Amino acid sequence: MQALAILEPGRTAIIDVPAQAVGPGEVRVEIAYVGFCGSDLTSFRGANPLVSYPRVPGHEIAGTISELGDGVDLAIGQPVTIVPYFNCGTCHACRLGRPNACTNNQTMGVQREGAMTGNVVVPASKVLPVDALPLRDLALVEPCAVGFHAVRRAEIVPGETVLIFGCGMIGLGALMGARRAGARTIMCDLSSEKLAVARALGADVTLNPTDPGWRQALLDCVPDGPDAVIEAVGAEATFLQAIELVSSCGRVVYIGYAKAPIAYDTKIFITKELDIRGSRNALPRDFQDVIEYLRSNPEASSMVVSVCVPLARSGELLAEWDRSPGRFTKILIDLKSAASPLGQSV
């Protein structure tokens, strides 16, 4: 069975991997599409501290059930996506009912092998059957769910204004989630192409920090500052701007994480009486909310998918994304297309 592997930073290859047997309570899923995530890009760049090499990436998954283990009450041929986070079930977060923040979490394609291959075997509890959505769109559910979870963490209510830093897939998921919650949305990104996608998805205002007047434009929209800021970039500048720009008594939610320590003027936390929260992964209810949103907004998926290529070109596209990150919103790999030559290295 063929798979894309990140062999070491900057180098990928199509390799052969063994298929797993299906045990009791497990399901084999034939992979149709997998999306490249920002974590895959950081792994390719050697900047992901959670990854060891070689690693098969991929946790944004669309597929169909092809085999059932004993005791599984699902249907062969059912379209599914997969919740790719494997939690321990015993740590404090798990006991609180928040397995997305499991201390011992292992995410497919990060701490364990991913789905950029022909099929995977996973516990039935990780499989979400989905009807009435195109199969390709199921690969968009997980990244959007991460954004939806951040909106849930921000406790957005109708009529509030939300500033979202970053128009990558996670930030766009937050945009979708914020619009679903009834918020006014302001999107901020360095890429004019990605801001255009945000506008197509319904963003009320888009801002580019390379424009000298962007801060004044923000103040013109919300003189007191946005009620909430969601940071989906993971850069020092946007981490600091989030607490600077949010309104007094506002909420800041960080999805991205900066690669180095950041020095804050902590007085702002007190004088503004801010709520500052982290947001990690997503919960099954976030997945279900995204599925409902995509059913109601079928045009959204075509707006965010930049390119869809076969496995043979997956390493090439990952390298292109590394060189030109602003060009791509979502890269999908089609695992149903013609087989790739083994040993192709990029």
ABEGO torsion letter per residue (X at the ends): XBBBBBABBGBBBBBBBBBBBBBBGBBBBBBABBBBBAAAAAAAAGABAABBOBBBBEABBBBBBABBBBGBBBBBGBBBBBBABBBAGABAAAAAGBAAABAABBBBGBABBBABBABBBBBAAABBBBBGBBAAAAAAAAAAAAAAAAAAAAGBBBGBBBBBBEABAAAAAAAAAAAAAGBBBBBBBABAAAAAAAAAAGBABBBBAABAAAAAAAAAABAAEBABBBBAAGBAAAAAAAAAABBBGBBBBBABBBABBBBBBAAAAAAAGBBBBBBBEBBAAAAAAAAAAAAABAAAAAAABABBBBAAAAAAAAAAAAABAAABABBBBBAABBBBBBGBBX
